[in-house]
Amino acid sequence: MTPMAASPLSAGPVLPPSPPSTPMGRAHHAELSADPHPSPSADPHPSPPPTQAPRPVPTAQARPAPTPMEPSSATPVTMGHSWAMTQGRPLVLVAGGSSISVSTADLDALAASLTAAAGQLDTAAAHVRSAKTDAEGAPVPADIIAQDPSNNTAIIAQTGSSLLPDADSSFVAGLVELPVAAFERKRDALISACDDLLTGAGSLSAASSVLTSLAADVSACSLMYTDAENGATVRADADVGARAHGPSQEALAAGAVIGSGLLLTAGVWLPTVVLVDILTAYGLMPDDAQVVLENLQLLLKSDITSEWAMSNLIGLACLGAWARKGETGREGATIQEFLRASASQLDARATAELPPEVQVGSRKVPTSSLTPMQRVAYALALESEKAGATRHGEPTALLIAPHNRRGATGTAVRVPPGPQDPFGLGSDIAAQDLTGSRIDSPPSTASELLDHARTIKGQARADGAGAISILRTDHADGTRSWVVVVPGTTEWTSGDTNPQDLQTNLQAVSGRPTDMEAAVVTAMRQSGIQPGEEVGIYGHSQGAMTAVNIASDPAVTENYTITSVLTAGGPTSGVALPDGTRALHLESTSDVVPGLDASTNPVTPNRATAYVDTRGGGAHSESVYADAVRGVESNEQAFADYSRDLSGLTGAGEQGATTTEVVFDVTREY
C-alpha cells in the first residue's frame, strides 16, 4: 500500500473530503478542541507528532464487498456533518509522506451501526407522523363531551341551555378549564411536539441525515483504503460521498431534457447569447460566466463532445451553480467524479480522433498510455487550436520580454509556439545579465509565496500579455538559487495573444506541450540558471499544471535541478515527479479546479497534498489558499519541510543573501 498520512490541524467546522476516484485518497481525521467529552467522530488514534518516526504501513484488513446503503429519507443530504470540533481556521488535512494503520473492518462496522441508527430514527419518525395524523383527525371522545357541561346535549335539551355561561367567556376561562377545552389543548400540544420531532434542528430527520452523512464518510474511507491497498479505482457506484452530496440524478436528468429541448427548438444550434441570457436570468449561472459559456461552441461543434454537451448542457449549468456556492465541501470530489465518468463515455470517440502516438512534453508516447480524461482533453486541445487559428490566425512565435519595476531589462526573445518546440528547448537562447528588482523581505512560507504571487499578473507591461516571475537569490557563499512563479488563467478564450488561456488549460491537462511551458523554460534560460543551481517552482491553477509538467519532464530535469514544487488550486495528478523533487499541493475541497483532470494526486514520500476546507466562501483564489494555511505552517511537517526548502531558495533570514525579481511578459504572436 502506498504510504499515506493525514495530519489534523486546528480548524473550523469539520467536513472530511469526499472519496477520490483513484486509489490515493483523502483521509478523514479531525483534532478535537479541549473537551472532556470528545465527539465519537474524532480519530481515536491520532497521527504522531512530526518529530516521531512514522509507523510502518500494515496490510489493510480484508473485508467483503460493502452493501450499498439506502438513503434514510427522500431528502438528499447536502451539508454532511458540521459539528464544530476544531477552532479558528479552515480544516487542513495532509496526505503524504508517512503512514497510518487502518482497520477497514472496524470502519465497516461503524458505518453499519450509523446506518442502522439512522434507520431506527426514520422508523421513529414514521411512527411520529402516524401519531400526528391520528391526533389531527381524532374526534373528541364521548366521555369527555359527557363530562363537559357546556357541551352536554342532554342537559341542554332539558334546560334549553347549558348550566354554565358561554364556555369562551373570560368568566368561565378564569374559573376552570372545561374538559373539551382541556382535550383540545392537549391535542395541540401533541401536534406541536410531533412537529418538533419531525422538522428543524434536533429533529429525528435532521439527526438521521447527520448519521447517514457520517456513515457515508466512514464507508467512503473504508473503500478508499481497501481500493488503495488493492491498486483499484473507486467505482462510480461506490463513490458514496459524491452521490450523497451532489445534485440529484433526477435534477441532472431533468436538466438534460430541458437542454436538449432548448437546443432542438432553436434548430439544434441555439445562439450562445440566448443561452447565456436564459442561464443568467434564472440564476443557473453567475453573470460573469458569459465568457466561459462562449467556449461551449467548442464542445457543441466537436464530433467528440457535441452529443454529450447537448444532453448535459443545463445539467452542467445546474451543477456549476451548485458547485460555485461552495457550501458542502464536496464540490471538488463531485465534479472530479462527474468528469471521470464523462471522460469514460467520450473516450472511444476521442481515441478515434487521435493518432497512435501523441506528443506529451518532450516525448512521443502511445496514445493508449494516457488516461481517458487526458485523451479527451488532448482531442479538445487540438480543436481549440484550430478554433483559435480561425479566430486570430496561425500563431508564429512566442515573445518573452523581461523587465523590472523600473522598465525593460535585457533583450526580448522569440521561440516557436509550444506544440512546435516543446519547452522551447529546440531554440538557441543565450543567458542574459538581467537586473531584477530588490525583494527586501523574500517569502519564507507557502502563504507568503502565495501572497507575493498574487501581484504578478498585474505587472505585465504589454497589452494582452501574460506574465511570469523569477526570483534570484545570491547567497553570501557565492552560490545562487531560484524560484519561478507561474500565475493561473487570465483569459477564457482560445488562441488570443495571452497564452494564459483556455487553450493552454486543455493542452496542459492532456500533456500536450503548451506555450506557457515554453515561455517559462525560455525565461529560465534567459535568466542564466545553471545546472546544479537549485530551483523551486510555484504555480496556481493553470500555473500548477505548468509547474508539474516542467518539473516532471526528463528533457528539462537533465538541465535543471528542480528541488521543490508548490501548487495551489490546480489539477496536478497526471505526472510523476522525480524522487529528488519535493512537492506540496494545496487543494480546497470546495474548489472544482483541482479535479479537472478527473483523478487525485498520487501520495508518495516526496509528494503531499494538503486538503483545505474553505466552505462558505470563495474557494479558488490564491488569497483563499493563503489564508487557509497561514498560521498552521509551523505545526504540520509537510509545511515545515516546504518552509525550510523555500527559505533556502529565497535566502529569507539569511545573513548576506540578496534576492531580486524579474518579471517576463509572454505574448503570442501571429
C-alpha positions in Angstrom: 0.0 0.0 0.0 1.3 3.4 -0.8 2.4 5.3 2.3 -0.2 7.8 3.4 -0.8 10.0 6.4 -3.4 12.5 7.5 -2.4 15.2 10.0 -5.1 17.3 11.7 -4.5 21.0 12.4 -6.6 23.5 14.3 -9.5 24.5 12.2 -13.2 25.4 11.9 -16.2 23.2 11.2 -15.1 19.8 10.0 -16.2 18.1 6.8 -13.9 15.5 5.6 -13.4 15.5 1.8 -15.3 13.1 -0.5 -13.7 9.8 -1.5 -11.5 10.3 -4.5 -11.9 8.4 -7.8 -8.4 7.0 -7.7 -6.6 4.7 -5.1 -4.9 7.6 -3.4 -7.3 9.3 -1.2 -8.2 11.9 1.3 -8.0 10.7 4.9 -10.8 11.6 7.4 -9.5 12.8 10.7 -10.1 15.8 13.0 -8.4 17.2 16.1 -10.8 18.0 19.0 -10.6 21.2 20.8 -10.2 21.0 24.5 -13.3 19.0 25.6 -13.6 16.4 28.4 -16.2 14.5 26.2 -14.8 14.3 22.7 -17.0 13.6 19.7 -17.1 10.0 18.6 -16.1 11.0 15.1 -12.7 12.1 16.4 -9.7 9.9 15.4 -9.0 7.6 18.4 -5.5 7.0 17.0 -4.1 10.5 16.1 -1.1 10.7 13.8 2.2 11.0 15.7 3.8 14.4 16.1 6.1 15.4 13.2 9.2 14.6 15.4 8.2 11.0 15.8 9.2 8.3 13.3 6.3 7.2 11.1 4.7 3.9 11.8 5.1 1.1 9.2 2.1 0.6 7.0 0.3 -2.8 7.6 -1.7 -4.6 5.0 -5.4 -3.4 5.1 -7.7 -6.0 6.6 -9.7 -7.8 4.1 -13.5 -7.3 4.1 -16.4 -8.4 2.0 -17.8 -6.1 -0.6 -19.9 -3.4 1.0 -23.7 -3.4 0.8 -24.9 -0.3 -0.9 -26.6 2.0 1.6 -30.2 3.1 1.1 -30.9 6.7 1.8 -32.6 7.3 5.1 -35.0 9.8 3.7 -36.2 11.2 0.4 -34.4 14.5 1.1 -30.8 14.4 -0.3 -28.0 15.0 2.3 -26.4 18.3 1.2 -24.4 19.5 4.2 -22.7 16.5 5.7 -21.8 16.6 9.4 -20.8 20.1 10.5 -20.2 19.9 14.2 -17.6 22.4 15.3 -14.8 20.1 16.5 -11.8 22.4 16.0 -11.2 26.1 16.3 -10.3 29.2 14.3 -9.3 28.3 10.7 -10.4 26.1 7.8 -9.5 22.4 8.3 -6.3 21.3 6.7 -5.6 17.6 6.1 -2.3 16.5 4.7 -1.9 13.2 2.8 1.6 12.1 2.0 5.0 11.3 3.4 4.4 8.8 6.2 1.8 6.2 7.2 -1.1 5.2 9.3 -2.8 2.0 10.4 -6.4 1.4 9.4 -8.9 -1.4 10.2 -11.4 -1.4 7.4 -13.5 -4.0 9.3 -13.9 -1.5 12.2 -14.8 1.2 9.7 -17.4 -1.0 8.1 -18.9 -2.0 11.4 -19.1 1.7 12.4 -20.8 2.6 9.1 -23.3 -0.2 9.5 -24.1 0.9 13.1 -24.6 4.5 12.0 -26.8 3.4 9.1 -28.9 1.2 11.4 -29.3 4.0 13.9 -30.4 6.3 11.1 -32.9 3.7 10.0 -34.3 3.5 13.6 -34.7 7.2 13.7 -36.5 7.1 10.4 -38.8 4.4 11.8 -39.4 6.5 14.8 -40.2 9.5 12.6 -42.8 7.4 10.7 -44.5 6.5 14.0 -44.5 10.2 15.0 -46.1 11.1 11.6 -48.7 8.5 12.1 -49.4 9.7 15.7 -49.7 13.3 14.4 -52.2 12.2 11.7 -54.2 10.3 14.3 -54.2 13.3 16.7 -55.3 15.7 14.0 -58.2 13.5 12.9 -59.4 12.1 16.2 -62.8 13.3 17.4 -63.4 14.4 21.0 -64.2 11.2 22.9 -67.8 10.8 24.0 -66.9 10.5 27.7 -65.1 13.9 27.5 -68.1 15.5 26.0 -70.4 14.0 28.6 -68.2 15.4 31.4 -68.3 18.9 29.8 -71.5 20.8 31.0 -71.0 23.4 28.2 -71.3 20.6 25.6 -73.7 18.1 27.3 -76.6 17.9 24.9 -78.8 16.1 27.4 -78.7 18.9 29.8 -79.2 21.4 27.1 -82.2 19.6 25.9 -83.8 19.6 29.4 -83.0 23.2 30.3 -82.8 24.9 27.0 -79.2 26.0 27.7 -76.0 24.8 29.3 -75.6 25.0 33.1 -72.7 27.5 32.6 -72.3 30.8 30.8 -70.6 30.7 27.4 -67.5 28.5 27.6 -65.5 31.1 25.7 -66.3 33.8 28.2 -63.5 35.1 30.4 -65.6 34.3 33.4 -65.5 30.6 32.8 -62.0 30.6 31.4 -60.8 32.3 34.6 -62.6 29.7 36.9 -61.9 26.3 35.3 -60.7 24.6 32.2 -63.6 22.6 30.8 -63.0 19.0 29.7 -63.3 19.6 25.9 -61.0 22.6 26.0 -58.5 20.6 28.0 -58.6 17.9 25.4 -58.0 20.3 22.6 -55.1 21.9 24.5 -53.5 18.5 24.9 -54.2 17.7 21.2 -52.4 20.9 20.2 -49.5 20.2 22.4 -49.1 16.7 21.0 -49.2 18.0 17.4 -46.7 20.7 18.3 -44.4 18.1 19.9 -44.7 15.9 16.8 -43.7 18.9 14.6 -40.6 19.5 16.7 -39.7 15.8 16.3 -40.2 15.8 12.6 -38.7 19.1 11.4 -36.0 21.6 12.2 -32.8 21.4 14.1 -32.6 18.5 16.5 -35.4 16.7 14.8 -35.4 13.0 14.1 -35.0 13.7 10.4 -32.1 16.0 11.0 -30.4 13.5 13.2 -30.9 10.7 10.7 -29.4 12.9 7.9 -26.3 13.6 10.0 -25.9 9.9 10.8 -26.4 9.0 7.2 -23.7 11.5 6.2 -21.3 10.2 8.8 -22.0 6.6 7.6 -21.2 7.8 4.0 -18.0 9.3 5.1 -16.9 6.3 7.1 -17.9 3.9 4.3 -16.0 6.0 1.8 -12.9 5.9 3.9 -13.1 2.1 4.1 -13.5 1.9 0.3 -10.6 4.3 -0.2 -8.2 2.3 2.0 -9.2 -1.1 0.6 -9.0 0.1 -3.1 -5.7 1.8 -2.4 -4.4 -1.5 -1.0 -5.6 -3.4 -4.0 -4.5 -0.8 -6.5 -8.0 -0.4 -7.7 -10.0 2.6 -8.8 -13.1 3.6 -6.7 -16.2 2.8 -8.8 -18.7 5.5 -9.5 -21.5 3.5 -7.8 -19.2 3.2 -4.7 -18.5 6.9 -4.5 -20.8 7.5 -1.6 -19.7 11.0 -0.9 -20.2 12.3 -4.4 -23.6 10.6 -4.8 -24.8 11.9 -1.4 -23.7 15.4 -1.7 -24.0 16.3 -5.4 -27.1 17.4 -7.2 -29.6 14.6 -7.5 -29.6 12.4 -10.6 -33.3 13.4 -11.1 -32.3 17.1 -11.3 -29.5 16.4 -13.8 -31.8 14.2 -15.9 -34.4 16.9 -15.9 -31.7 19.4 -16.9 -30.6 17.2 -19.8 -34.2 17.1 -21.1 -34.5 20.9 -20.9 -31.2 21.4 -22.5 -31.9 19.1 -25.4 -35.3 20.7 -25.9 -33.9 24.2 -25.9 -31.2 23.3 -28.5 -33.6 21.4 -30.7 -36.3 24.1 -30.6 -33.7 26.5 -31.9 -32.8 24.2 -34.8 -30.1 22.4 -32.9 -27.8 25.4 -32.6 -29.2 27.8 -30.0 -27.2 31.0 -30.3 -24.8 31.3 -27.4 -26.0 34.8 -26.4 -29.6 33.5 -26.0 -28.4 30.6 -23.9 -26.4 32.9 -21.7 -29.5 35.1 -21.2 -31.6 32.1 -20.2 -29.0 30.7 -17.8 -28.2 34.0 -16.1 -31.8 35.3 -16.0 -32.9 32.3 -14.0 -29.9 32.2 -11.8 -28.5 29.0 -13.2 -25.1 30.6 -13.8 -23.4 33.7 -12.5 -23.3 36.8 -14.7 -19.6 36.6 -15.1 -19.9 33.1 -16.6 -20.8 34.5 -20.1 -17.1 34.5 -21.2 -16.9 30.8 -20.1 -20.1 29.9 -21.9 -18.8 31.3 -25.1 -16.5 28.3 -25.2 -19.4 26.0 -25.4 -19.2 26.4 -29.1 -16.0 24.3 -28.9 -18.0 21.5 -27.2 -21.0 21.8 -29.5 -19.1 21.7 -32.7 -16.8 18.9 -31.7 -17.7 15.4 -33.0 -16.4 14.0 -29.7 -18.5 16.1 -27.4 -21.4 17.6 -29.3 -24.0 14.9 -28.4 -22.8 14.8 -24.8 -22.9 18.6 -24.5 -26.4 18.9 -25.9 -27.7 16.3 -23.5 -25.9 17.7 -20.4 -25.9 21.4 -21.0 -28.4 22.6 -18.5 -27.4 19.8 -16.1 -23.8 21.2 -16.3 -25.1 24.7 -15.6 -27.0 23.5 -12.5 -24.0 21.5 -11.4 -21.8 24.6 -11.8 -24.2 26.8 -10.0 -24.3 24.3 -7.1 -20.5 24.0 -7.0 -20.0 27.7 -7.1 -21.8 28.1 -3.8 -19.1 26.0 -2.1 -21.4 25.1 0.8 -20.7 21.4 1.3 -17.0 20.8 0.9 -17.9 18.1 -1.6 -17.8 20.2 -4.8 -14.3 19.2 -5.8 -14.8 15.5 -5.5 -18.3 15.6 -7.1 -17.0 17.4 -10.2 -14.0 15.2 -10.4 -16.2 12.1 -10.4 -18.6 13.6 -12.9 -15.7 14.3 -15.2 -14.2 10.8 -14.7 -17.5 9.2 -15.7 -17.9 11.6 -18.6 -14.4 11.0 -19.9 -15.1 7.3 -19.9 -18.2 7.9 -22.1 -16.3 10.1 -24.5 -13.0 8.1 -24.6 -13.7 5.9 -27.6 -14.6 8.9 -29.8 -11.6 10.9 -28.6 -9.2 7.9 -29.2 -10.5 7.5 -32.7 -9.6 11.2 -33.4 -6.0 10.8 -32.2 -3.0 9.2 -33.8 -1.4 6.1 -32.3 1.3 8.3 -30.7 1.0 11.8 -29.4 3.5 14.4 -28.1 3.5 14.7 -24.3 6.1 17.1 -23.2 9.4 16.4 -24.9 8.5 12.8 -25.8 6.2 10.9 -28.1 4.1 8.4 -26.1 1.5 5.8 -27.1 -2.0 7.4 -27.0 -3.1 4.3 -25.1 -0.8 5.3 -22.2 -2.9 8.4 -21.4 -5.9 8.4 -19.1 -9.4 8.8 -20.7 -9.5 12.3 -19.4 -6.1 13.1 -21.0 -7.2 11.7 -24.3 -10.5 13.7 -24.3 -8.6 16.8 -23.3 -6.0 16.2 -26.0 -8.6 15.9 -28.7 -10.3 19.1 -27.4 -7.0 20.9 -27.3 -6.5 20.2 -31.0 -10.0 21.5 -31.6 -9.2 24.6 -29.5 -6.0 25.2 -31.5 -8.0 25.1 -34.8 -10.7 27.4 -33.4 -8.0 29.9 -32.2 -6.3 29.9 -35.5 -9.6 30.5 -37.3 -10.4 33.4 -34.9 -7.0 35.0 -34.6 -4.7 33.5 -37.2 -2.0 30.9 -37.1 0.5 31.6 -34.2 4.0 32.2 -35.4 6.0 32.8 -32.2 6.1 33.5 -28.5 7.7 36.7 -27.4 9.2 36.6 -23.9 10.2 40.1 -22.7 12.0 40.6 -19.3 11.5 43.8 -17.2 11.8 45.0 -13.6 9.9 47.7 -11.8 11.8 50.4 -13.5 11.4 49.1 -17.0 12.9 46.8 -19.6 16.0 44.8 -18.7 17.8 42.5 -21.1 16.5 41.6 -24.5 13.2 40.0 -25.5 13.5 36.7 -27.4 11.2 34.7 -29.6 10.6 31.0 -29.7 8.2 28.9 -31.8 4.8 28.0 -30.3 4.9 25.3 -27.6 3.4 22.5 -29.6 6.0 23.1 -32.3 9.0 23.3 -29.9 8.2 21.7 -26.6 9.6 23.8 -23.7 11.4 26.0 -26.3 14.4 23.6 -26.0 14.9 23.5 -29.7 15.7 27.2 -29.9 19.1 28.8 -29.2 18.6 31.1 -26.2 21.6 32.9 -24.6 21.8 33.7 -20.9 21.4 37.4 -20.1 22.7 39.5 -17.3 19.2 40.6 -16.1 18.9 43.3 -13.4 16.0 42.5 -11.1 14.1 44.5 -8.6 15.2 44.0 -5.0 13.0 42.0 -2.7 13.7 43.2 0.9 11.5 40.5 2.6 11.6 37.4 0.4 8.9 34.8 1.1 9.7 32.0 3.5 6.4 30.1 3.8 3.8 28.8 1.4 1.3 31.5 2.4 3.9 34.3 1.9 4.8 33.0 -1.6 1.1 32.9 -2.5 0.7 36.5 -1.2 3.7 37.5 -3.4 2.4 35.7 -6.5 -0.9 37.5 -6.4 0.8 40.6 -7.6 2.5 39.1 -10.7 -0.5 39.2 -13.1 -0.8 42.9 -12.7 2.8 43.5 -13.6 2.5 42.6 -17.3 3.5 45.7 -19.3 2.4 44.7 -22.8 -1.3 44.8 -23.7 -2.8 41.3 -24.0 0.3 39.6 -22.4 0.6 37.0 -19.8 3.2 37.3 -17.0 5.6 35.0 -15.0 8.2 35.9 -12.5 11.6 34.6 -11.5 13.3 35.3 -8.1 17.0 35.1 -8.0 18.9 34.8 -4.7 22.7 35.4 -4.5 24.0 33.8 -1.3 26.9 35.0 0.8 28.9 32.0 -0.2 28.7 32.9 -3.9 26.0 30.3 -4.9 22.7 31.1 -6.5 19.2 29.7 -6.2 15.9 30.5 -7.9 12.1 30.5 -7.5 9.9 30.5 -10.6 6.3 31.9 -10.1 3.6 30.9 -12.7 0.1 32.6 -12.3 -3.1 30.9 -13.4 -5.6 31.5 -16.2 -6.1 35.1 -17.2 -8.2 34.8 -20.4 -11.1 32.4 -21.0 -10.8 32.5 -24.8 -8.6 30.2 -27.0 -5.6 31.3 -29.0 -5.5 35.1 -28.3 -2.3 36.9 -27.6 -2.3 36.0 -23.9 -1.3 32.3 -23.6 -2.7 32.0 -20.1 -6.0 31.0 -21.7 -8.4 28.1 -22.1 -6.4 26.6 -24.9 -3.4 26.2 -22.6 -5.6 24.7 -20.0 -6.7 21.9 -22.3 -3.2 21.3 -23.5 -1.8 21.2 -20.0 -4.4 18.7 -18.7 -3.7 16.4 -21.6 0.1 16.7 -21.5 0.3 18.3 -24.9 3.2 20.9 -25.0 1.9 24.4 -24.2 3.0 28.0 -24.9 3.3 28.7 -21.2 5.7 25.8 -20.6 7.9 27.0 -23.5 7.7 30.6 -22.1 8.7 29.5 -18.5 11.7 27.4 -19.6 12.8 30.1 -22.0 12.7 32.7 -19.2 14.8 30.3 -17.1 17.3 30.1 -19.9 17.3 33.9 -20.3 17.9 34.3 -16.6 21.0 32.1 -16.8 20.0 29.3 -14.4 22.9 26.8 -14.5 22.9 23.0 -14.0 23.3 22.3 -10.3 21.7 25.5 -9.1 18.6 24.7 -7.0 15.2 25.8 -8.4 11.8 25.9 -6.9 8.6 26.3 -8.9 5.2 27.6 -7.7 2.0 27.6 -9.8 -1.6 28.5 -9.2 -4.5 26.9 -11.2 -3.2 26.7 -14.8 0.3 27.6 -13.4 0.1 24.5 -11.2 -0.1 22.3 -14.3 2.7 24.2 -15.9 4.8 23.7 -12.8 4.4 20.0 -12.6 4.7 19.4 -16.3 8.0 21.2 -16.3 9.3 19.6 -13.2 8.5 16.1 -14.4 9.9 16.2 -17.9 13.3 14.5 -18.4 14.4 16.9 -21.0 14.0 19.7 -18.5 15.3 17.9 -15.4 18.5 16.9 -17.2 19.4 20.6 -17.4 17.9 22.0 -14.2 17.9 20.9 -10.6 14.3 21.4 -9.6 14.2 20.6 -5.9 10.7 21.8 -4.8 7.3 22.4 -6.3 4.3 24.2 -4.7 0.9 24.3 -6.3 -2.4 25.8 -5.3 -5.8 25.0 -6.8 -4.6 23.1 -9.9 -5.1 19.7 -11.5 -1.7 18.0 -11.0 -2.2 14.3 -10.8 -1.3 13.4 -14.4 2.5 13.4 -13.9 5.1 11.5 -11.8 7.7 13.8 -10.2 11.3 12.7 -9.8 12.3 11.4 -6.4 14.6 14.4 -5.8 11.7 16.9 -6.1 9.6 17.5 -3.0 6.1 18.7 -3.9 3.3 20.2 -1.8 -0.1 20.6 -3.4 -2.8 22.8 -1.9 -6.4 21.9 -2.8 -9.7 23.1 -1.3 -12.4 20.5 -1.1 -14.9 23.2 -2.4 -12.6 24.1 -5.4 -13.6 22.2 -8.6 -10.4 23.1 -10.5 -8.0 20.6 -8.9 -10.4 17.8 -10.0 -10.5 18.8 -13.7 -8.0 16.1 -14.5 -10.6 13.6 -13.1 -8.2 12.0 -10.7 -6.5 12.5 -7.4 -2.8 13.2 -6.7 -0.6 10.2 -6.0 0.6 10.0 -2.4 4.3 9.4 -2.2 7.1 10.1 0.3 8.2 13.2 -1.6 4.7 14.4 -2.6 2.0 15.6 -0.2 -1.4 17.1 -0.8 -3.0 19.5 1.8 -6.8 19.4 1.5 -8.3 22.6 2.8 -11.9 23.0 4.0 -13.0 26.5 2.8 -16.7 26.1 2.8 -18.9 29.2 2.8 -16.7 31.5 0.7 -14.6 31.7 -2.4 -12.6 28.5 -3.0 -10.1 29.1 -5.9 -8.3 32.3 -5.4 -4.7 32.5 -4.1 -5.8 34.7 -1.2 -8.2 31.9 0.0 -5.5 29.3 -0.1 -3.0 31.7 1.6 -5.5 32.5 4.4 -6.4 28.8 4.8 -2.8 27.7 5.6 -1.5 30.8 7.2 -0.6 30.2 10.8 -0.6 26.4 10.7 2.5 26.0 8.6 4.8 25.5 11.6 2.6 22.8 13.1 2.5 20.4 10.1 5.6 18.6 8.9 4.8 18.9 5.2 4.5 22.7 5.6 7.6 22.9 7.8 9.6 21.0 5.2 8.4 23.3 2.5 9.2 26.4 4.5 12.7 25.2 5.1 13.1 24.5 1.4 11.7 27.8 0.3 13.8 29.8 2.8 16.9 28.1 1.5 15.9 29.1 -2.1 14.9 32.8 -1.3 17.5 33.5 1.4 14.9 34.5 3.9 16.6 35.3 7.2 20.0 34.5 5.7 22.8 37.0 6.5 24.3 38.4 3.3 21.8 36.9 0.9 20.2 39.2 -1.8 17.0 38.4 -3.6 15.9 40.1 -6.8 13.0 39.6 -9.2 12.5 39.8 -12.9 9.0 39.7 -14.5 8.6 38.3 -18.0 5.8 39.4 -20.3 4.6 36.5 -22.5 2.8 37.3 -25.8 1.6 35.0 -28.6 2.4 36.5 -32.0 0.7 35.9 -35.3 
